[in-house]
Amino acid sequence: MPTLTVFTPAYNRAHTITRTYQSLLRQDCKDFVWMVIDDGSTDNTADLIRQWQKNDNGFEIVYIYKENGGMHTAHNTAYENITTELNTCIDSDDMLAEGAVRHIIDLWREKGNGKLAGLIGLDADMNTGKIIGTGFPGEMTETTLYGFYESGGIGDKKLVYRTDIMKSLPPYPVFDNEKYLSLGYKYQLCDQKYRLITTNQVLCEVEYQADGSSMNMFRQYYTNPKSFAFVRKENMKYIHSAKRNFIDCAHYVSSSLFSKNRHFVSESPKKLMTVIAIPSGVAMNLYIKRKVKKMGKI
């Protein structure tokens, strides 16, 4: 059985997923499975994948179709089906960096153990080659994801997780009529028990799309309020920074107003701070509403 599963959630990305596939073909180590989770695409994504499955790739391609539910539901489906020791997500508009598979497997075989959840490496802009955010200080040989950010680190990072740990954690919750929930929910749960091996090797080359979730965050706030409220409550449980707690409380208030939840104070893990954050949350709610209206989304 291969060591690694590279899984790719895809929704109408036939125009970009070819470069993802080509980056896998360029790997000098083929000790992996490529799993494509088609999240209800209406373009020719399925035709492309089925065509590639017939090729002599040097690695297995698994294709799974599901009804459209958002990135987090595609991750749920992936974790239900992955059987390899390790897994990592490479989005359908990104590329796996050259030599990434070999580096991941060699590093895990050298340093991995039952107390570690996997490893964390770097993303780089595929057009400029510039690292996204900051790397890891020399003394930071292990970290948690949120520990890295709390220490002043910035930017998206590429995560490689043990599959048994991801399967043991609760799935991403799904709320009616909502299709976005932060993937950080499961990563934060993992942080409570396990650490990650750090590497300053670029593992993924990224390009942010104009229609990607990170480019439409105000609309996401507006259309997925229950999901955002859930994540903000989880943040309040685990993040210890008072400043970050207040920001999460204000966002929680705003999301609760969008979802018309009258019981948000009693449901908050930090009730007093939530009450204090109500004016800021109201202002944030109005600001988001104006931004979304200006974008023509309502």
C-alpha positions in Angstrom: 0.0 0.0 0.0 1.3 3.5 -0.8 2.3 5.7 2.1 0.6 9.0 1.1 -2.7 10.1 -0.3 -2.8 13.4 -2.1 -6.4 14.4 -2.2 -7.9 17.2 -4.3 -11.4 18.6 -3.7 -12.6 19.9 -7.1 -15.6 22.0 -8.1 -15.7 23.2 -11.7 -11.9 23.4 -11.9 -11.4 21.6 -15.3 -9.5 24.7 -16.4 -6.9 24.4 -13.6 -6.8 20.8 -12.4 -4.6 19.7 -15.4 -1.6 21.5 -13.8 -2.3 19.7 -10.5 -2.2 16.4 -12.4 1.0 17.3 -14.3 2.7 18.3 -11.0 2.0 14.8 -9.7 3.4 13.2 -12.9 6.6 15.1 -12.3 7.2 13.6 -8.8 10.3 11.5 -8.6 8.7 9.3 -6.0 5.3 7.7 -6.8 4.6 6.3 -3.4 1.2 7.9 -3.3 -2.4 7.8 -4.4 -4.2 10.7 -6.0 -7.8 11.0 -4.7 -10.1 13.5 -6.5 -13.2 14.4 -4.6 -15.5 16.0 -7.2 -17.9 18.3 -5.3 -20.7 18.3 -7.8 -18.9 19.8 -10.7 -20.9 20.6 -13.8 -18.0 21.0 -16.2 -15.8 18.3 -17.7 -13.8 17.5 -14.6 -15.1 13.9 -14.5 -14.1 13.3 -18.1 -10.6 14.5 -17.5 -10.1 12.3 -14.4 -11.5 9.2 -16.1 -9.2 9.9 -19.1 -6.1 10.2 -16.8 -7.1 7.0 -15.0 -6.4 5.1 -18.2 -2.8 6.5 -18.5 0.3 4.8 -17.1 0.8 7.4 -14.4 2.9 5.4 -11.9 0.3 6.1 -9.2 -3.3 5.2 -8.6 -6.0 7.8 -9.3 -9.2 7.4 -7.3 -12.2 9.5 -8.4 -15.2 10.1 -6.1 -18.2 12.2 -7.0 -20.5 13.7 -4.4 -23.3 16.3 -4.4 -22.0 19.9 -4.0 -21.6 20.7 -0.3 -18.5 22.9 0.0 -14.8 22.3 0.6 -15.3 21.0 4.2 -17.7 18.3 3.0 -15.2 17.2 0.4 -12.6 16.8 3.2 -15.1 14.7 5.1 -15.5 12.4 2.1 -11.8 12.2 1.7 -11.1 11.2 5.3 -13.8 8.6 5.0 -12.1 7.0 2.1 -8.3 7.4 2.6 -6.5 4.3 3.7 -2.8 5.3 3.5 -0.7 6.3 6.6 -0.4 10.0 5.6 -2.5 12.4 3.6 -2.3 16.0 2.3 -4.7 18.2 0.4 -3.6 19.8 -2.8 -6.3 22.1 -4.2 -7.5 21.8 -7.8 -5.8 25.1 -8.7 -2.5 24.3 -7.0 0.6 22.2 -7.8 2.6 19.8 -5.7 6.1 21.1 -5.6 8.8 19.0 -7.4 10.3 16.4 -5.0 7.5 17.1 -2.4 6.4 13.4 -2.1 9.9 12.1 -1.6 10.6 14.9 1.0 7.4 14.2 2.9 8.0 10.4 3.1 11.7 10.7 3.9 11.1 13.2 6.6 8.3 11.2 8.2 10.4 8.0 8.1 13.3 9.8 9.8 11.4 11.8 12.5 7.8 10.5 12.7 6.5 8.8 15.8 3.2 8.2 17.6 3.3 11.5 19.4 3.4 13.5 16.2 0.4 14.2 13.9 2.4 14.7 10.7 4.4 17.6 9.3 4.0 21.2 8.2 5.8 22.8 5.2 5.7 25.9 3.1 3.5 27.2 0.3 5.0 29.4 -2.5 3.4 31.5 -5.2 3.6 29.5 -8.4 4.0 32.7 -10.5 6.8 34.4 -8.5 8.3 31.6 -6.5 8.0 33.7 -3.3 7.2 32.0 -0.1 3.7 32.6 1.3 4.1 34.3 4.7 7.1 33.3 6.9 9.1 30.2 7.3 9.9 28.4 10.5 12.7 29.6 12.8 15.6 27.3 13.1 14.8 26.4 16.7 11.2 25.5 15.8 11.7 21.9 14.8 8.2 21.0 16.0 5.0 23.1 16.4 1.3 23.1 16.4 -0.4 25.0 13.6 -1.9 27.6 15.9 1.2 27.7 18.0 3.1 28.8 14.9 0.6 31.6 14.3 0.6 32.6 18.0 4.4 32.9 17.8 4.1 35.5 15.1 4.2 33.2 12.0 2.0 34.2 9.1 0.8 32.8 5.8 -0.8 29.6 4.6 1.1 26.4 5.2 1.0 22.9 3.7 -0.2 20.3 6.2 0.5 16.6 6.0 -1.5 14.5 8.6 -1.6 11.0 9.9 -4.8 9.5 8.5 -5.6 7.7 11.7 -5.7 10.9 13.6 -7.9 12.7 11.1 -10.3 9.8 11.1 -10.5 9.8 14.9 -11.5 13.5 15.1 -15.2 14.6 14.6 -16.1 15.3 11.0 -16.7 18.9 9.9 -20.3 19.8 10.8 -22.7 20.6 8.0 -25.4 23.3 8.4 -28.5 23.5 6.2 -28.1 25.7 3.2 -24.5 26.6 4.1 -21.4 25.5 2.1 -18.4 26.9 3.8 -16.8 26.0 7.1 -13.2 26.7 8.1 -10.9 23.7 7.7 -9.1 25.0 10.8 -11.7 23.4 13.0 -10.1 19.9 12.7 -6.6 21.2 12.7 -7.3 23.0 16.0 -8.6 19.8 17.6 -5.5 18.0 16.5 -3.4 20.7 18.0 -4.7 19.9 21.5 -2.9 16.5 21.5 -0.3 16.4 18.8 2.5 18.4 17.3 3.9 18.7 13.7 7.4 18.3 12.3 8.4 21.6 10.6 10.2 21.8 7.3 11.2 24.9 5.4 10.8 22.9 2.2 8.2 24.2 -0.3 5.6 21.5 -0.6 2.9 23.3 -2.6 2.8 26.0 -5.3 -0.4 28.0 -5.1 -2.4 30.6 -7.1 -5.4 32.2 -5.4 -8.3 32.3 -7.8 -10.7 35.2 -8.1 -13.7 32.9 -7.4 -11.9 31.1 -4.5 -13.3 31.1 -1.0 -10.3 33.2 0.3 -11.2 36.0 -2.2 -14.9 36.1 -1.2 -14.7 36.2 2.6 -17.3 38.9 3.1 -19.8 36.9 1.1 -18.9 33.8 3.1 -19.6 35.6 6.3 -23.0 36.6 5.0 -24.1 33.3 3.5 -22.7 30.8 6.1 -23.4 32.4 9.5 -24.1 29.2 11.5 -20.8 27.7 10.3 -18.8 30.8 11.2 -20.6 31.1 14.6 -19.7 27.4 15.3 -16.0 28.0 14.5 -15.8 31.2 16.6 -17.2 29.3 19.6 -14.5 26.6 19.0 -11.8 29.3 18.9 -13.0 30.7 22.2 -12.5 27.2 23.8 -8.9 26.7 22.6 -7.2 30.1 21.8 -5.8 31.8 24.9 -5.1 35.3 23.5 -7.5 37.9 25.0 -7.2 40.0 21.9 -8.1 37.1 19.6 -10.9 36.0 21.9 -12.5 39.5 21.6 -12.2 39.4 17.9 -13.8 36.0 17.8 -16.6 37.2 20.1 -17.3 40.2 17.9 -17.4 37.9 14.8 -19.6 35.5 16.8 -22.1 38.3 17.5 -22.1 39.3 13.9 -22.7 35.8 12.6 -25.4 35.2 15.2 -27.2 38.3 14.0 -27.1 37.0 10.4 -28.5 33.7 11.5 -31.1 35.3 13.8 -29.9 33.3 16.8 -31.4 35.0 19.9 -29.6 32.7 22.3 -26.1 33.5 21.3 -25.0 34.9 24.6 -26.1 31.8 26.6 -24.5 29.5 24.0 -21.2 31.3 24.1 -18.2 29.7 25.9 -17.2 33.3 26.9 -20.5 34.9 27.9 -19.1 38.1 29.6 -16.7 38.9 26.7 -19.5 38.2 24.2 -21.7 40.7 25.9 -18.9 43.3 25.9 -18.3 42.6 22.2 -22.0 43.2 21.2 -21.4 46.8 20.0 -18.4 45.8 17.9 -20.3 42.8 16.6 -23.3 44.9 15.5 -20.9 47.3 13.8 -19.2 44.4 12.1 -22.5 43.0 11.0 -23.5 46.2 9.3 -20.1 46.6 7.7 -20.3 43.1 6.2 -23.8 43.7 5.0 -22.7 46.9 3.2 -19.7 45.2 1.7 -21.7 42.3 0.3 -24.4 44.7 -1.0 -21.8 46.8 -2.7 -20.4 43.6 -4.3 -23.9 42.9 -5.7 -24.2 39.7 -3.7 -27.5 40.6 -2.1 
